[in-house]
């Protein structure tokens, strides 16, 4: 959103299904998990990321920090 924050903006999924077909979906207009740079985003509850009307991602005990992870440890 600006240079001092991070957030999930885009998801691209491509899966090979059991029947041999491929399921692909993308959305580059998302706005999830917003947090200041230098920190992490954490949520212990179940969350649903709606990628489209046909596809969603459920997360549990989520913790993300895309930048500045030092020695594998998340910031606050």
C-alpha positions as CSV (number, residue, x, y, z in Angstrom):
1,X,0.0,0.0,0.0
2,X,3.0,2.3,0.7
3,X,6.7,1.8,1.2
4,X,6.4,1.3,4.9
5,X,3.9,-1.7,4.9
6,X,3.5,-5.1,3.4
7,X,0.4,-7.1,2.5
8,X,-0.7,-10.0,0.3
9,X,-1.7,-8.6,-3.1
10,X,-1.6,-11.6,-5.4
11,X,-2.2,-15.3,-5.4
12,X,-1.5,-17.6,-8.4
13,X,-2.5,-21.3,-8.1
14,X,-2.0,-24.1,-10.6
15,X,-2.8,-27.7,-9.5
16,X,-2.7,-31.0,-11.4
17,X,-6.0,-32.8,-10.5
18,X,-6.4,-36.5,-10.2
19,X,-8.4,-36.7,-13.4
20,X,-5.4,-35.3,-15.3
21,X,-6.8,-31.8,-15.8
22,X,-5.2,-28.7,-14.5
23,X,-6.9,-26.1,-12.3
24,X,-5.5,-22.6,-12.5
25,X,-6.7,-19.4,-10.9
26,X,-5.1,-16.0,-10.1
27,X,-6.1,-12.8,-8.4
28,X,-3.8,-9.8,-8.3
29,X,-6.3,-7.5,-6.5
30,X,-6.1,-8.8,-3.0
31,X,-5.4,-6.9,0.3
32,X,-4.8,-9.3,3.2
33,X,-2.3,-9.6,6.1
34,X,-1.4,-5.9,6.2
35,X,1.5,-5.0,8.6
36,X,4.4,-2.5,8.9
37,X,7.7,-3.4,7.4
38,X,10.1,-4.8,10.0
39,X,7.3,-6.6,11.8
40,X,5.4,-9.8,11.2
41,X,1.7,-10.5,10.7
42,X,0.2,-13.1,13.0
43,X,-3.3,-14.5,13.4
44,X,-4.2,-17.6,15.5
45,X,-7.8,-17.9,14.3
46,X,-8.9,-19.5,11.1
47,X,-8.9,-17.0,8.2
48,X,-10.3,-17.4,4.7
49,X,-8.6,-15.8,1.7
50,X,-11.1,-15.6,-1.1
51,X,-9.1,-15.8,-4.3
52,X,-12.3,-16.1,-6.4
53,X,-15.8,-17.3,-6.1
54,X,-14.6,-20.8,-6.9
55,X,-11.4,-20.9,-4.8
56,X,-10.5,-20.0,-1.3
57,X,-7.5,-20.6,1.0
58,X,-8.1,-21.3,4.7
59,X,-5.2,-20.5,7.1
60,X,-4.7,-21.5,10.7
61,X,-2.1,-20.2,13.1
62,X,-0.7,-18.0,10.4
63,X,2.5,-16.0,10.7
64,X,4.2,-14.2,7.8
65,X,7.0,-11.8,7.4
66,X,8.2,-11.4,3.8
67,X,11.3,-9.2,4.6
68,X,14.0,-8.8,7.1
69,X,13.7,-12.3,8.8
70,X,16.9,-12.6,10.8
71,X,18.2,-16.1,11.6
72,X,14.8,-17.6,10.9
73,X,13.1,-15.6,13.6
74,X,10.0,-13.4,13.1
75,X,9.8,-9.9,14.4
76,X,7.0,-8.9,16.7
